[in-house]
């Protein structure tokens, strides 16, 4: 008997897989919420955060973020747990003895993994970013300040051929010190402006350049212009300097793609970290398939130590996978490795481990 091409056995495994996965996620989220609340309750009381905002702005948006953060880990644990139970109840042996190949047994596992991977991708690309925006706004209003004024020697290309430099920027007064701007045409410098500082005018929504010196170059001739103040419109906003560290996490995938192109045009130094975030939104859900295969291959046979041995070995592999992901991204940030390779390298390496374990699994 089958349902839409799936046999009872497939439905049984899919229910076991997804049921164990969502139960494990719900359990860890409940624990995480309790610990987070106990840690932050004093901040909530001190800042007089409304109960409605705590529940709906913070914790309702905290849940999808935290659920996806440990999605791959709990996929692995779910597979290890219920497959080990099936193995020790001789259900795996019964399936193989009935003539069902190990490859065929993997079908419902990969259907479940696909559902979880799709769920994770949609969360990372479209659901979590706006949720993060609300959650982080609440965090910076009632828990900690996002102010970060450590940026120095700021270089930007604000449009093709137009480059700016500031020695530093004060986000409280919206003043950029030791400001300069250079315009290039066909690789040749055509104009250079230097000034003591540049200030944002909130009334006119323009930049005011103070004590400036402009050098215009036309072939051989040069023209020098000096002045006390001049207003100008630049493809630059004060908000560009006030973004908190996690602002990339608030961008949906289309917005992130546009922002990466903008930062590439400006010659910003954060492009690598942005590319890592982009590629991770594809590589992380894909790891669900790899960890599922490893989990089934490990836990489909009986070993001394029972389910505990399977879970222990599974946790060791999963944590080593997560650790390797962190190391690989560090190499990318340092410039030792391409971002695409750094993000996908753990998947590639553990795919070989998964295939090896699959080959030696009981057939």
C-alpha positions in Angstrom: 0.0 0.0 0.0 1.4 3.5 -0.9 0.4 7.1 -0.5 1.3 9.3 -3.5 4.1 6.8 -4.4 5.4 6.5 -0.8 5.0 3.2 1.0 4.0 2.8 4.6 7.6 2.2 5.5 8.5 5.6 4.0 5.7 7.4 5.8 6.8 5.7 9.0 10.5 6.8 8.7 9.5 10.4 7.6 7.2 10.7 10.6 9.9 9.4 13.0 12.5 11.7 11.5 10.5 14.9 11.4 8.8 14.2 14.7 12.1 13.6 16.5 13.6 16.7 14.8 10.9 19.1 15.7 10.5 17.7 19.2 14.3 18.2 19.8 14.2 21.7 18.4 11.2 22.6 20.5 12.9 21.2 23.6 16.1 23.1 23.1 14.3 26.3 22.3 12.3 26.1 25.5 15.5 25.6 27.5 17.2 28.5 25.6 14.3 30.9 26.2 14.3 30.1 30.0 18.1 30.6 30.3 17.9 33.8 28.1 15.1 35.2 30.1 16.9 34.5 33.4 19.9 36.3 32.1 18.1 39.4 30.7 15.2 39.8 33.2 17.1 42.5 35.1 17.7 44.5 31.9 14.0 44.2 31.0 13.0 45.5 34.4 15.7 48.3 34.5 14.8 49.6 31.1 11.0 49.0 31.7 10.6 47.0 28.5 6.8 46.3 27.8 5.7 42.7 28.3 4.1 42.8 24.8 7.4 43.9 23.2 9.4 41.2 25.2 7.1 38.4 23.9 6.4 39.5 20.4 9.3 41.7 19.4 12.0 39.7 21.1 11.2 36.1 21.9 8.8 35.5 18.9 11.7 36.6 16.7 14.3 34.9 18.8 12.7 31.5 18.2 13.2 31.2 14.4 16.8 32.5 14.7 17.7 30.0 17.4 15.9 27.1 15.7 17.8 27.6 12.5 21.1 28.1 14.4 21.0 24.5 15.6 19.0 23.0 12.7 21.8 20.8 11.3 23.0 19.7 14.7 19.5 18.5 15.7 18.9 17.0 12.3 21.9 14.8 13.0 20.8 14.0 16.6 17.3 13.1 15.4 18.7 10.7 12.8 21.1 9.1 15.2 18.5 8.7 18.0 15.6 7.2 16.1 17.7 5.1 13.7 19.6 3.6 16.6 16.3 2.6 18.2 15.2 1.0 14.9 18.6 -0.8 14.7 18.3 -2.2 18.3 14.8 -3.2 17.7 16.1 -5.1 14.6 13.8 -3.1 12.3 16.8 -2.3 10.0 17.7 -5.9 9.8 14.0 -6.8 9.0 13.9 -4.3 6.2 17.2 -5.6 4.6 16.0 -9.2 5.1 12.7 -8.3 3.3 14.8 -7.4 0.2 14.7 -3.6 0.7 18.1 -2.2 -0.3 20.0 0.2 1.9 19.8 2.8 -0.9 16.0 2.4 -0.9 15.8 2.8 2.9 17.7 6.2 2.4 14.8 7.6 0.3 12.5 8.7 3.2 15.5 10.0 5.0 16.5 12.3 2.1 12.8 13.4 1.6 12.8 14.4 5.3 16.2 16.1 4.9 14.9 18.0 1.9 12.0 19.3 3.9 14.3 20.4 6.7 16.8 21.9 4.3 14.1 23.8 2.4 12.7 25.0 5.7 16.1 26.2 6.8 16.9 28.0 3.5 13.5 29.8 3.6 14.2 30.8 7.2 17.7 32.1 6.4 16.9 33.8 3.2 13.5 35.4 3.8 12.1 34.9 7.3 14.9 35.4 9.8 16.3 38.7 8.4 13.2 40.8 9.0 12.7 38.9 12.3 16.3 39.8 13.2 15.7 43.4 12.4 12.9 43.6 15.0 14.8 41.5 17.6 18.0 43.5 17.3 16.1 46.8 17.5 14.5 45.6 20.7 17.9 44.4 21.9 19.6 47.7 21.3 16.7 49.7 22.8 16.3 47.7 26.1 19.5 45.6 26.5 22.6 47.1 25.0 23.7 50.0 22.7 24.7 49.3 19.1 27.0 52.3 19.0 30.3 51.4 17.2 32.6 54.3 16.5 35.8 52.4 16.0 36.1 52.8 12.2 39.2 54.7 11.1 40.8 55.6 7.8 37.6 55.2 5.9 38.0 54.7 2.1 34.9 54.5 -0.1 34.0 54.6 -3.8 30.6 56.2 -3.6 30.0 56.1 -7.4 32.1 55.0 -10.4 35.3 57.0 -10.5 34.5 59.0 -7.3 36.4 58.1 -4.2 36.3 59.6 -0.7 38.4 59.4 2.4 37.9 60.3 6.1 40.4 59.9 8.9 37.5 59.2 11.3 33.8 59.7 11.7 31.9 60.8 14.8 28.4 59.2 14.7 27.1 61.4 17.5 27.7 64.7 15.7 27.7 63.3 12.2 31.1 64.8 11.4 33.8 63.2 9.2 37.3 64.5 9.9 40.2 65.1 7.4 37.8 64.6 4.5 39.0 64.3 0.9 37.3 63.4 -2.4 39.0 62.4 -5.7 37.4 62.1 -9.1 39.0 59.9 -11.8 38.2 59.6 -15.5 39.8 56.8 -17.6 42.2 56.2 -14.7 43.4 59.8 -14.6 42.9 62.1 -11.6 40.7 65.1 -12.7 39.8 66.7 -9.4 40.8 66.4 -5.7 39.0 68.1 -2.8 40.5 68.3 0.7 38.9 69.7 3.8 39.2 69.8 7.6 35.8 68.1 8.0 32.4 67.3 6.5 29.2 67.6 8.5 25.7 66.3 7.8 23.0 69.0 7.7 19.7 67.5 9.0 17.7 70.5 7.7 18.7 70.3 4.0 19.7 66.6 4.1 23.0 67.5 2.5 26.7 67.4 3.4 28.5 70.7 4.3 32.2 70.7 3.5 34.2 73.0 5.8 37.5 74.8 5.0 37.9 73.1 1.6 40.6 73.2 -1.0 39.8 72.0 -4.6 42.4 71.2 -7.2 40.9 70.7 -10.7 43.2 69.2 -13.3 42.6 69.7 -17.1 45.4 68.2 -19.1 48.3 70.4 -18.2 46.4 73.3 -16.6 45.3 73.3 -13.0 42.7 75.4 -11.2 42.8 75.9 -7.4 39.6 76.8 -5.5 39.4 77.5 -1.8 36.4 78.3 0.5 35.0 78.2 4.0 31.9 76.1 3.3 30.1 74.4 0.5 27.0 72.1 0.4 27.0 69.0 -1.7 25.0 65.9 -2.3 26.9 62.6 -2.0 25.8 59.0 -2.4 26.5 58.6 1.3 24.3 58.7 4.4 25.1 59.1 8.1 23.3 55.7 8.6 26.1 54.1 6.6 28.4 54.7 9.6 25.9 53.7 12.3 25.1 50.2 11.3 25.6 47.7 14.1 27.7 44.6 13.7 24.8 42.2 13.0 23.1 44.4 10.4 23.8 41.9 7.6 21.7 39.4 9.5 18.7 41.7 8.9 19.0 41.5 5.1 16.9 39.1 3.0 18.8 37.3 0.2 17.8 39.8 -2.6 18.7 42.8 -0.4 22.0 41.1 0.6 22.9 40.6 -3.1 22.2 44.2 -3.9 24.2 45.3 -0.9 27.2 43.2 -1.9 27.2 44.8 -5.4 27.1 48.2 -3.8 30.0 47.4 -1.4 32.0 46.0 -4.3 31.5 49.3 -6.2 32.6 51.3 -3.2 35.7 49.1 -2.7 34.6 48.4 0.9 36.7 46.0 3.0 33.7 44.0 4.3 32.9 42.2 1.0 34.5 38.9 2.1 32.3 38.7 5.2 29.2 39.6 3.1 30.0 36.8 0.6 30.5 34.4 3.5 27.1 35.3 4.8 25.6 34.8 1.3 27.2 31.5 0.5 26.4 30.2 4.0 22.7 30.6 3.3 23.0 27.9 0.7 25.8 25.7 2.2 24.3 25.5 5.6 20.9 24.0 4.5 22.8 21.6 2.2 24.7 20.2 5.1 21.4 18.6 6.3 21.8 16.0 3.5 25.4 15.2 4.5 24.7 14.9 8.2 21.7 12.8 7.5 23.7 10.3 5.5 26.4 10.2 8.1 23.8 9.7 10.8 22.1 6.8 9.1 25.4 5.1 8.1 26.6 5.3 11.8 23.5 4.3 13.6 22.1 1.6 11.3 24.2 -1.1 13.0 24.4 -2.4 16.5 27.5 -1.6 18.4 28.7 -2.1 22.0 27.5 0.9 24.1 24.1 1.0 22.6 22.4 4.2 21.6 24.7 6.2 23.8 27.7 5.2 21.7 25.9 6.4 18.5 24.8 9.7 20.1 28.3 10.3 21.5 30.0 9.6 18.1 27.4 11.6 16.3 27.9 14.6 18.6 31.7 14.4 18.1 31.3 14.4 14.3 28.7 17.2 14.3 30.7 19.5 16.6 33.8 18.9 14.6 31.8 19.8 11.5 30.7 23.1 13.1 34.2 23.8 14.3 35.7 23.2 10.9 33.1 25.6 9.4 34.3 28.3 11.8 38.0 27.7 10.9 37.3 27.8 7.2 35.5 31.1 7.4 38.4 32.5 9.4 40.8 31.6 6.6 38.5 33.4 4.1 38.4 36.5 6.2 42.2 36.5 6.5 42.4 36.3 2.7 44.0 32.8 2.7 41.0 31.2 1.0 38.2 32.2 -1.4 34.9 32.8 0.4 33.0 30.3 -1.8 35.6 27.5 -1.2 35.8 28.3 2.5 32.1 28.0 3.1 31.7 24.9 1.0 34.9 23.1 2.0 33.4 21.5 5.2 30.5 20.2 3.1 32.9 18.8 0.5 35.1 17.1 3.2 32.3 15.6 5.2 30.6 14.5 2.0 33.6 12.1 1.5 33.3 11.0 5.1 29.6 10.4 4.5 30.2 8.3 1.4 32.9 6.3 3.1 30.6 5.5 6.0 27.8 4.7 3.6 30.0 2.2 1.8 30.9 0.3 5.0 27.3 0.4 6.4 25.5 -2.9 6.7 23.7 -3.8 3.4 
